[in-house]
Amino acid sequence: MKCCDNIDARMVDETSINLDPIQVGGRLTLEAMKAMICWGDGYSVCDNCRKPFRLDYIENPPLKDFHVDVAEWLGMAQARTVPGARRGFQQVAGTYVEKGDPVLIGALAHYTSYLSVELQKGIVREIPKTADNHITAEDTANRIEDVVREFGTTPKLLYIDHVDYQFGNMHDVKGIAKVAHQYDIPVLYNGVYTVGIMPVNGRELGVDFIVGSGHKSMAAPAPSGFLATTEERADEVFRTTQMEGDLTGRKFGIKEVGILGCSLMGAPIVGLLASFPKVKARVEHFDEELANSKIVVEALRSIEGTKILSEYPRKHTLTRVDTTGSFDLIAQTHKKRGFFLSSALGKKGITGIIPGATKVWKFNTYGMTRKQAEYVADAYLEIAETNGLTIN
């Protein structure tokens, strides 16, 4: 089926149970789909843009209230939409990092954190992960002291993921922020896997910036996301232009420098806006998401030779698993080799696992119903038994 002449219709979530680690939190709500049809044109949201000609002042659609609501929801003073979390990282780094400046980043961080520092010609120093793959306050304090000895100054910025993308482990953000602030280091909270998935309150965590992803965790189209900050930092990271043309004398009002005036328009921002009521509601039921995740995790754990590499018990729905001692043993002699597992899952209407992966792989159960979780758990057990693996 084609959705137009040369583009296939995508029906992944309509026809399958999707376990893709980066897709499940960004599935659009029906409200977002409808809004995108009405407001999808590139500059549609500018219909009612009036002085001072800035995105976060537009009242129809209600973008002005939306920005205020998001900041309040996150326990922060101000928020701005950005075209993806990486642009939030870039905006904060662009405000505080200069050439040669040291920046601390947790060793499990996404590559875009590193690149945002590199763009400013800063120097990354990593906070090491523990043996059980956590970033701790104690190691953070030690690395700050290391940086002071090496550079003669404290780090200009510290990035910490609440839940990392590699293991889905939860890190002690509150403790890390407390340590950083003892050295007057601003803290950027990476909420790509938490904002829109579970309750997040920056005031309670003690962070200076929250970055969230609309298309990964807030049921919004790509690219979309948020950067929120405290009142203390708002005038810095959301600084307005002071530029004036030397020949024309042109000035540009209160356009913000870090996001080059305006950030999101058209489909990304209206989709983000339309999904927001349901996103706010769903984070209050994260315990149910964990319960469904547990059903699948426990089924995998019962297959002899399978190891859960993420922290256990699980605190998030993103999980990393090692099946080198189970499904990969089957792959060694199976005619489909490592593709047997994704093939068997596909026949059962389950998708999202990298084809050919039978050693170490990730899955995310977010958004599943209890019935779907039980079905996925039973599917893994059936595939294991069919191929001669022992179930404990």
N, C-alpha and C positions, 0 to 999 in steps of 0.2 A: 504494500500500500504506500502511496506517495501522498505527502501533505502538499506538495506542489510539483512542478514538472521534474525537477532534478534532485529533490530531497525526500528521502524515505521518512515515513511517519515513525516516530519513536513511541513505542508502547511498552517500555520496560516495566514500569510499575503497574500498568494496567493488566499485564499478562503474567507477571511473576512476583514472587516475594524477593525484594531486593536487599542484599546484605552489604552493598558497597559502602566502605567506611566513610567516604567523603560525600556521598549523595543523599543519604536518607534524611538528614536534618534539613536539607534544602528543598525537599519536594514541595511544590507549590500547593497552596490552598485553592479551593474553588474560587474564593473571593479574589485572590491574586490573578488568577486566569481571566476572570471577568474584567477586572480593572485594567489589565494589560491590553485587552481588546479596545477599551474605550480611550485609554491614555497612552498607548504604545508609541505614538509618533514622537520623533526625536525631541522636539521642543514643546510638546503638548502642555506640560506643566507650566510653561511660561505664558499661557493665555492671560493670566491675571497677575503677572509680575509687575508691580509698581514700585515706586521709590520706597526703600533705598536700593531696589533692584538686586535682591539677594534671595537665594533659594529658601533659606530658613525663615523668610518673612512672608512667603506666599500663603494666602489663606484659603484658596480654592484651586486644587485640592488642599486639605488642611495640613500643609507641610509645617507651618509655623508651630501649631499645637503638637504635631508629631515629634518634632525635635525636642520640645519641652518635656513631653511625656516619656520619651526614651531616656532622657537624662535622669528624670525622677525615678523611673523604673529601675535604673542601674545604680541608684544611690549616688549620683554625681551631679555636678552643678550645670554643666552644659554638654551638648552633644552635637555632632555634625555627621551627616552621611558622607561616606567615601566609597569610591569604586573598588571595593574589596579590602580585606583586612591589611593586605600588604601596603596599600596606600596610606592606611592609618599609621603603620610602622614608619613609613617614609616621612610622613608629616611630622611625627614626633622627633625622629632622628634629625630631620632637617632643621628643627628648632634648637636642638641642644648640642649636636655633635659637630665638631670642626675637625680639620685635618690633624691627624695624630692623636686625637682624643681616645682614651680607653673606654670601652663599653662592656659591661658584663651581660652574658647571655647564658641561659641554662643549656647544658650539653645535649638536651633532647629537643631543642627548639627547631622550628621549621626553617628551611634555608632562606626564606624571605626576610627573616629577622636579621640574618647575617648580611644579606645584600643591601638592606636599608642603611646599615652602618657603613658598608663598603662604598656606597654611593656618596657618602659624606667624607670619604677618605679617613674614617675612624678606624680604630684597631679593636678587634674583638678579643676578649678574654673569656674563656668558658668556665662556668661553674660545673664541676664534675658531677656525674651521676653516681649514686651509691651502687653497691653490688646488686641491690634489688630495684634498680632503675628509678630512683627518686632524686629530686633536687631538694636539698635541705637548707635550713637557716644557718646551721653550723658551718657547712661547706661554703655558703655564701659569705659569711663573715671572714672566713679564712682567705677566700679569693679577693675580697676587698683589700685586705691587708697585703696580699701579694701584689696587687695592682699599685697600691700606694708605694711599696718598696721599689717596684719597677719603674713607675712613671713619675713618682714624686707628687702625685695628686690622686684624688679619688675618681672612680668611674663617673662619667658624665650622665650615665643612664644605665638602668638595669631592666632587662626583659625577663619575664617569667611566665611560662605557660601554666594555667591552672590545671588543664588536662592536656598532656602531650599527644602528638599525633602518632608516635611510634608504638607506644604501649597502651595508651589510654589510661595512664596512671594519674592520680591526683596528687598535686604537690602543695606544700605548706606555704601558700602565698602570703597569708597573714604574718607568719613568722619571718619569712624572707623580707617582706616589706618593712617590718619593724626594725630588722637589722639594717637595711639599706638607709632608712630614715635617720638612724643614729649617726650616719655619715653624710646626711643631707643629699642622698642620691635619689632622684626621682625614679619611680617604679612604673613600668609599662606592663599591664596585665594583658596577656594574650588569652582572650576568651573565645577563640574560634570554635572550640568544641564545647563551650559552656553557655555563652550568651544565646538565649533562645532555646536551650536544651534543659537547663536547670536554673534554679534561682541564683542570681549574682547580685551582690551589693558591694560596690566599690568602697563606700564609706566604712562598712564593717571590716572589709579586707585591708583597708588602709593604703590603697594604691592611688597613684596620681593620674593614671590613664587607663581606660578600658578600651580595647579594640575587639570588635565582634565582626563576624562574617554573616552577611545576609544570605548569600547563596549556599553556604555550608550548613548553617544552623538556625536560620530564621525564616525558612519557607519562602525565599525570595529569589528572583532571577539574578543571574550574574551580569556584570560584576556589581556587588553591593555590600555595604557594611557600615559600621559606625566607629567613630572615635569619640569617646566621652572623657571629660576631665573635671578636675576640681575647680572651685572658684579661684584658688590661688594660682593655678596654672593656665587658666583660660585665656588671659590676655597675652600670654606668651605663645601658646601653640595655635591660637586662633587670631593671631595678630593681623591687623588690617593694614592695607597698603598706605605708604607714605610717598609713593612715587609721583613724580611730576615731570611731564615732558619738557625738555629744555628749550625747544623751539615753540611748541604749541601751548605750553602751560597746562596741558591736560592733566586732570586728576581723576581718580577712579573710586571715589566715594568710600564706602566701607567694605569693599571687596577684600576677602581674606587671602593672604599670600600663600599659605601652606597648601590650599586646595585650588589655587589659581582661580579664585572667584567663586565658581559654582562647581559642584561635583557630580551629583546624580540627576539625571533627567529621564523622562520617558518611562519605558517599561521597568527598569530596575527600581526606581524610587516608588512608583505607584504600586508595584508588586510588594515591596517591603512594607509600605503603608497599609495595604489591604490585608496582609497576613498578620499584622501586628496584634490585633485583638486575640486571635487564636493562639499566637505564639505566647503572649502574656499568660493566657490561661493554661497552656500545656506545661509550662515549666513547673507549675504547682503539683503536677502528677508524675514527677520524675521517679518517685518510689515505685510506681507501677511499671515504668520502663525498666528499672533495674530488676524487678521481679520477673518480667518476661525474659530479660537477658539471662538471668540465672538459669532458667529452664534449658536454654541452648548450651550455656557454659557447662552445666552439670552433665548433660548428655555427652558432650565431647570429652569431659574428664573421665567418664566411665569407660571410654574406649581405651583399652590397654595400649600404652606407649604414647599417648597424647598428653602434652603438657600445656598448661596455661602459662604463658610468659608474662602476662600482665599481673599486677598486684591482685591478691586473692585474700578475702572475698572481694568481688568486683564492686567498684564505686562508680563505674561509668559503663555505657553500653558498647563502647569501642573496645575490642579485645584482640590481643595478639596471641596466636596459638602456634605451637610447634607439633607437627604431626610427622616428624621424621621417623619416629618409632612406630607409626601406625599406617596412615594412608600412603606415605612415601614408600613403605615396604611393598605395598601392592603395586605402586607405580613402577618398581624395578622390573617386574615381569609382565605387567599388563600390556596388551597390544596397543592400547592408547597412551601408554606411559603416564606421565603426570597429568595428562588431560582427562584421564578416566573420571576423576573426582568432579570437575566442573561439568563434564558431560552427564554424569549420573545425577547431579543436582539439577541440571537443566531439564532433564526428562521429568523431574518432579516439580518443575516450575519454580526453581530457586536460582537466583542469579546474583552477580555482584562480587563473586570471588574470582581473583585473577586466574584465567585459564592456564592450566599447567602447574599451578602452585600446589604442592603437596608436602612441602617442608615447613616453611614458616610463612604464615599469612595472617591477615586481619579481617575481621568482620564487624559489622555494627547492626545491632538489632533495633535501633531507635525507630519508633513509630509502628512497631508490630502490635497486633492484637495478641491476646493470650492464646487464642486458637492457632494463629500463625506461628507463634513461638513453639507451641507443642508439635505442630506439623514439621517445622524445621528440625527440631530435636529428634523426632522419630525418623526423619529422612536420613540424618547422619548415622543414626544407629542401624538402620536397615542397610545402608550402603556398607557400613563396616561389617555387619554380620554376613551379608551376601558374599563379601570378599574374604571371609575367613578370619576376621579380627575378633579378638576376645573382648566381650563386654563384661565389666566388673559390676 
